[in-house]
Every structure is written in C-alpha cells, then in structure tokens.
Amino acid sequence: MSAQDMKKEIPYKIYISENDMPKAWYNLRADMKNKPAPLLNPETLQPMTYDDLRPVFCDELIKQELDDTTPYIEIPDEIRSFYKMYRPAPLVRAYCLEEKLQTPAKIYYKFEGNNTSGSHKLNSAIAQAYYAKKQGLDGVTTETGAGQWGTALSMACAYLGLDCRVYMVKVSYEQKPFRREVMRTYGAQVTPSPSETTEVGRAILAKHPGTGGSLGCAISEAVEAAGNLGNYRYVLGSVLNQVMLHQSIIGLETKIAMDQYGIKPDIIIGCAGGGSNLGGLIAPFMGEKLRGEADYRFIAVEPASCPSFTRGKFAYDYCDTGMICPLAKMHTLGSGFIPAPNHSGGLRYHGMNPILSQLYHEGYMEATTVKQTEVFEAAEYFARVEGILPAPESSHAIRVAMDEAIKCRETGEEKTILFGLTGTGYFDMVAYEKFNNGAMTDYIPGDEDLAVGFAGLPEVNL
C-alpha cells in the first residue's frame, strides 16, 4: 500500500461523534496499586477529612478529590450539554509536520483550543462552576498564571450566573493584558497577585518587594478571599486530583478516536505545570499500563526555569506560598520558590499533581526540561507548518515531539507519537514579540536558588 493510500485511510482530523463522547470521567487512582498520599491539614499535619475541606471546596468536588476507588464518575447531563458546544475536540494527524521533518514517525496531536477560552481549562471550569451553582453558592475565587484558567472559569461562571474573583500572577497580569480583559468581559474581577487586598498578599509583598508573583502566591490570596467573602468557595485549575479527573475527557476522547482507526501510540507527550492536561491526556493509556494491558512511553515536559519533576523533591509541601492550604505529597521545588519574571509561559507552579508525582516516583513515566527559547523556536516552526499558533505551554510538548520525530528520522524507526496541544497562543503575543526581537533569554535556576525553596519544606513524619 502506498503512502498516499495510507493518507486517505486516516484523515487529517479525526472527530468522534457526539454519541461516542464519554459519559463518565476516568479516575486513574482506582487502578493505582500505591495510591497518592492523603492531603494533610496545615495546622495538625493529619490527613484532611471531608469536613476539614468543606470551608474551602465545594462539597461534591471534595468527594471527587478524596475518591481513590471509583474508576468512573458520571458526568452530569448539564456538563455534557455544555461540552457539546466545543467537544468532541479533534485528534489531528500532523502530516505537514511529518513531511517537513522528513521523519518516518507518525505524529498526532489532540487539539484543545476550539473554544473561546482557547485551552483545555474549560473542561474543568464548567464542572467546578456547575457544582458551585448546584450547592447554592454566590460565587467562587481562584488563581490564574498565564490566564487560561481564569479565562475559562470566567466563561463558565458567566454561563451559570456566578460571581468570579480571579487573582492573576502579577507578571502575567502585566504581560498578558488581553487575557485580563477577556476575563473582565465575562464579568470576572481580576486582581494582580500578590496584592494589598489580602493579609497573605501584604505579607508576601513585605517579604519580596516588587515580586512578579507566583501561582503559590495567587492561590493563597484566592483561598483567603473565599473565606472572607462568605457564601463563596475556592476552585482551582490544576494540581489537585479533582481537576485531573475532569481533564480525563481529553484522553478518553483521544483513545476512542485512535481505537476507531486501529492506532496505538508508542510515545505520549504532554507539557507539565501543575499536571492537569498531562494527566488528562495520559489517563486511560496509563490505566492500561497499570492493569498490564498495554505499554506506552510517557514523557512530561516542563520548563527548565521551573523544573518540579526533574529537580524537585518528592515530599510533602504546602500547596501555596502563604502556607494556608493543605499539604500534598508531590514533586516540589518548595512553596517559597518563585519563577524568574522572564518566564513567558505558564507552567510556573512550584509543585506537581500528587497522582503524577507518585507515578513518576515509581518509574511509570519520564520527565524532561526545555529552555524557553527552544520552546518558542518550536512554536514558530509549528505555526508555519501546521497553521495553528500554539500556546507557549503547549509548545513545550511540541518541542519534545519534534525531537522524538527527528530521532526516528535518524534511526529509521516508525514510531507513533501523540502529544497534547493544550490551546492557542493568540493572547501570548508579547512573549512572541520578545522572541522575534531577540529579547527573550533562558533562565535556569542554580542549585543555590532551589535550596531556598527546599529549606522551607515542612517536616512531616507519616
């Protein structure tokens, strides 16, 4: 069979039907032999209970967060109906990229940018907003880094009639004004973090004058604000298990599409900040690996400037800089770690999802880092070849997918590569401008920089 005939068999874009869309999220923890360690109370250092978490999170989301045994959790009809506005998302065969790279590898990407928020974040935003509305809350608070999560949550809250308060990492607030304005267009109140509006924000500013902030700072402020506002709860866009559960729809759709065409990926690649998109993409495939049904190579790609997997410690740490949130056992750089202000993308959280951290610790997946200029080189190459301007976060995965495809060219191996294209980069033009002007630099923290964060890790004896 000729190469041209093969191209006719597998279309450029594979869409599953609405009837084939998943009716339940997949809970990867149910298939893990060694479950992630429990969240700990920041005051007592004892495992958090449902009642402990109620002042912070929505009731139904707490149940999802603590559920280690139920493999599939039904998606409410209201959420599935909302999903159908932009899902199922396409699985794309990157024929043009394959041709340009002259590789025998077959490259696929799951594209999550087909909604106004521009990223995968809406998958969890609508779920969390739905449960908040169902509980009768007046509104929610949250943090956002590069702005994708804040944009998605503001959309979901506008749809459901909830108030939305967003604490946006200050350096992103300044670098991405259009993201900020989209949130405000949807009715969200957006505050640069750290700010003078909360006790923890004022404390961080006193300790780090002029700081550009971090997700850890913004989380602290959002949690404090939720407590002060009354009938509000805090919601978040990554890191915790409930978010990865909602994002499993990415991997479930991908696997359904691939199975329909008899495609089995050899390598699955995702960018890694807090872990939601990576975990969502790999979830059903990792489940097969854990059950001994199939084998895959998983690669997490993180920025060299914020290397939680590759240079972090697997330990209990605070989820926020203000140390008021629960402690999670994860790969972490320390809650006091603040990425350099020249870091132009997201992926700036100090820790990593506990599920992924446990799997990485046990050797089920790999991790690698890439420099910022390498990421934007790949982003521009991809944009010129595939016709999509990718988000900087997604471009970490693009970089490594291209590198793996080039290795196949050198070795002659015909591997099948799958990566997650988490969203578009149309609100990231300040970063693209810096790269095009030659003003973008690479920053890699030294061991002494990381030691500052590690020094603040709490002592936990469990």
BELQUICOR-V98755 format. One record per residue. N is the residue number from 1. RES is the residue in one small letter. SS is DSSP state (H for helix, E for strand, - for the rest). PSI is psi in whole degrees, 0 to 359 (* if undefined). Layout:
n: [N/N]
res: [RES/RES]
ss: [SS/SS]
psi: [PSI/PSI]
This chain:
n: [1/2/3/4/5/6/7/8/9/10/11/12/13/14/15/16/17/18/19/20/21/22/23/24/25/26/27/28/29/30/31/32/33/34/35/36/37/38/39/40/41/42/43/44/45/46/47/48/49/50/51/52/53/54/55/56/57/58/59/60/61/62/63/64/65/66/67/68/69/70/71/72/73/74/75/76/77/78/79/80/81/82/83/84/85/86/87/88/89/90/91/92/93/94/95/96/97/98/99/100/101/102/103/104/105/106/107/108/109/110/111/112/113/114/115/116/117/118/119/120/121/122/123/124/125/126/127/128/129/130/131/132/133/134/135/136/137/138/139/140/141/142/143/144/145/146/147/148/149/150/151/152/153/154/155/156/157/158/159/160/161/162/163/164/165/166/167/168/169/170/171/172/173/174/175/176/177/178/179/180/181/182/183/184/185/186/187/188/189/190/191/192/193/194/195/196/197/198/199/200/201/202/203/204/205/206/207/208/209/210/211/212/213/214/215/216/217/218/219/220/221/222/223/224/225/226/227/228/229/230/231/232/233/234/235/236/237/238/239/240/241/242/243/244/245/246/247/248/249/250/251/252/253/254/255/256/257/258/259/260/261/262/263/264/265/266/267/268/269/270/271/272/273/274/275/276/277/278/279/280/281/282/283/284/285/286/287/288/289/290/291/292/293/294/295/296/297/298/299/300/301/302/303/304/305/306/307/308/309/310/311/312/313/314/315/316/317/318/319/320/321/322/323/324/325/326/327/328/329/330/331/332/333/334/335/336/337/338/339/340/341/342/343/344/345/346/347/348/349/350/351/352/353/354/355/356/357/358/359/360/361/362/363/364/365/366/367/368/369/370/371/372/373/374/375/376/377/378/379/380/381/382/383/384/385/386/387/388/389/390/391/392/393/394/395/396/397/398/399/400/401/402/403/404/405/406/407/408/409/410/411/412/413/414/415/416/417/418/419/420/421/422/423/424/425/426/427/428/429/430/431/432/433/434/435/436/437/438/439/440/441/442/443/444/445/446/447/448/449/450/451/452/453/454/455/456/457/458/459/460/461/462]
res: [m/s/a/q/d/m/k/k/e/i/p/y/k/i/y/i/s/e/n/d/m/p/k/a/w/y/n/l/r/a/d/m/k/n/k/p/a/p/l/l/n/p/e/t/l/q/p/m/t/y/d/d/l/r/p/v/f/c/d/e/l/i/k/q/e/l/d/d/t/t/p/y/i/e/i/p/d/e/i/r/s/f/y/k/m/y/r/p/a/p/l/v/r/a/y/c/l/e/e/k/l/q/t/p/a/k/i/y/y/k/f/e/g/n/n/t/s/g/s/h/k/l/n/s/a/i/a/q/a/y/y/a/k/k/q/g/l/d/g/v/t/t/e/t/g/a/g/q/w/g/t/a/l/s/m/a/c/a/y/l/g/l/d/c/r/v/y/m/v/k/v/s/y/e/q/k/p/f/r/r/e/v/m/r/t/y/g/a/q/v/t/p/s/p/s/e/t/t/e/v/g/r/a/i/l/a/k/h/p/g/t/g/g/s/l/g/c/a/i/s/e/a/v/e/a/a/g/n/l/g/n/y/r/y/v/l/g/s/v/l/n/q/v/m/l/h/q/s/i/i/g/l/e/t/k/i/a/m/d/q/y/g/i/k/p/d/i/i/i/g/c/a/g/g/g/s/n/l/g/g/l/i/a/p/f/m/g/e/k/l/r/g/e/a/d/y/r/f/i/a/v/e/p/a/s/c/p/s/f/t/r/g/k/f/a/y/d/y/c/d/t/g/m/i/c/p/l/a/k/m/h/t/l/g/s/g/f/i/p/a/p/n/h/s/g/g/l/r/y/h/g/m/n/p/i/l/s/q/l/y/h/e/g/y/m/e/a/t/t/v/k/q/t/e/v/f/e/a/a/e/y/f/a/r/v/e/g/i/l/p/a/p/e/s/s/h/a/i/r/v/a/m/d/e/a/i/k/c/r/e/t/g/e/e/k/t/i/l/f/g/l/t/g/t/g/y/f/d/m/v/a/y/e/k/f/n/n/g/a/m/t/d/y/i/p/g/d/e/d/l/a/v/g/f/a/g/l/p/e/v/n/l]
ss: [-/-/H/H/H/H/H/H/H/-/-/-/E/E/-/-/-/H/H/H/-/-/-/E/E/E/-/H/H/H/H/-/-/-/-/-/-/-/-/E/-/-/-/-/-/-/E/-/-/H/H/H/H/-/-/-/-/-/H/H/H/H/H/H/H/H/-/-/-/-/-/E/E/E/-/-/H/H/H/H/H/H/H/-/-/-/-/-/-/-/E/E/E/-/H/H/H/H/H/H/H/-/-/-/-/E/E/E/E/E/E/-/-/-/-/-/-/-/E/-/-/H/H/H/H/H/H/H/H/H/H/H/H/H/-/-/-/-/E/E/E/E/E/E/-/-/-/H/H/H/H/H/H/H/H/H/H/H/H/H/-/-/E/E/E/E/E/E/E/H/H/H/H/H/H/-/H/H/H/H/H/H/H/H/H/-/-/-/E/E/E/E/E/-/-/-/-/-/H/H/H/H/H/H/H/H/H/-/-/-/-/-/-/-/H/H/H/H/H/H/H/H/H/H/H/H/H/H/H/-/-/E/E/E/-/-/-/-/-/-/H/H/H/H/H/H/H/H/H/H/H/H/H/H/H/H/H/H/H/H/-/-/-/-/-/-/E/E/E/E/E/-/-/-/-/H/H/H/H/H/H/H/H/H/H/H/H/H/H/H/-/-/-/-/-/-/E/E/E/E/E/E/E/-/-/-/-/H/H/H/H/-/E/E/E/E/E/E/-/-/-/-/-/-/-/-/E/E/E/E/E/E/-/-/-/-/-/-/-/-/-/-/-/-/-/-/-/-/-/-/E/-/-/H/H/H/H/H/H/H/H/-/-/-/-/E/E/E/E/E/-/H/H/H/H/H/H/H/H/H/H/H/H/H/H/H/-/-/-/E/-/H/H/H/H/H/H/H/H/H/H/H/H/H/H/H/H/H/H/H/H/-/-/-/-/E/E/E/E/E/E/-/E/E/-/-/-/-/H/H/H/H/H/H/H/H/-/-/-/-/-/-/-/-/-/-/H/H/H/H/H/H/H/H/H/-/-/-/-/-/-/-]
psi: [133/163/325/321/321/322/326/329/319/114/165/318/128/119/131/162/162/326/335/354/141/140/357/147/153/126/97/330/332/333/4/127/314/107/155/146/151/154/146/146/128/342/317/344/28/155/136/138/173/314/325/324/347/326/343/310/163/147/311/326/328/317/319/321/323/356/109/359/335/115/324/131/121/138/120/148/323/322/319/322/318/316/322/349/334/359/157/147/150/145/121/132/120/63/317/319/318/316/317/323/351/49/146/352/149/125/128/149/142/117/118/17/11/47/164/327/340/10/178/346/334/335/321/330/315/326/313/321/322/313/328/316/317/329/350/23/157/330/182/157/156/173/162/145/271/343/350/316/315/321/313/316/321/323/311/318/322/319/322/357/36/147/144/123/120/128/111/130/127/318/325/322/322/324/335/65/331/326/314/317/330/316/315/326/324/5/4/149/122/126/129/137/138/151/176/5/349/158/315/325/316/323/319/319/325/324/327/73/134/7/149/356/179/169/324/321/313/324/313/315/319/320/316/318/320/320/328/339/345/251/53/159/162/137/160/158/357/190/300/161/328/323/316/327/310/323/351/344/333/306/323/314/318/315/321/315/315/319/326/334/9/32/133/116/143/323/132/125/136/147/152/117/285/340/358/314/320/311/321/320/316/348/301/330/318/324/317/320/317/327/357/20/336/168/142/158/121/133/120/132/123/160/142/338/348/69/70/315/304/335/2/176/144/99/164/136/158/142/351/160/327/354/38/350/168/156/142/145/115/169/124/153/4/137/343/357/129/118/156/144/343/4/112/347/190/223/43/19/147/342/191/151/134/325/309/323/316/316/319/318/325/0/15/346/161/169/148/163/154/150/157/316/325/323/313/332/314/322/315/323/314/317/319/332/315/350/12/129/109/153/149/323/309/327/343/317/322/316/311/326/318/318/318/324/323/322/320/324/321/328/343/8/138/69/155/122/131/132/162/121/94/339/184/163/24/344/10/28/338/319/317/321/316/318/314/331/359/17/356/137/163/133/128/117/141/171/327/327/317/330/330/315/318/329/337/4/134/154/115/125/95/*]
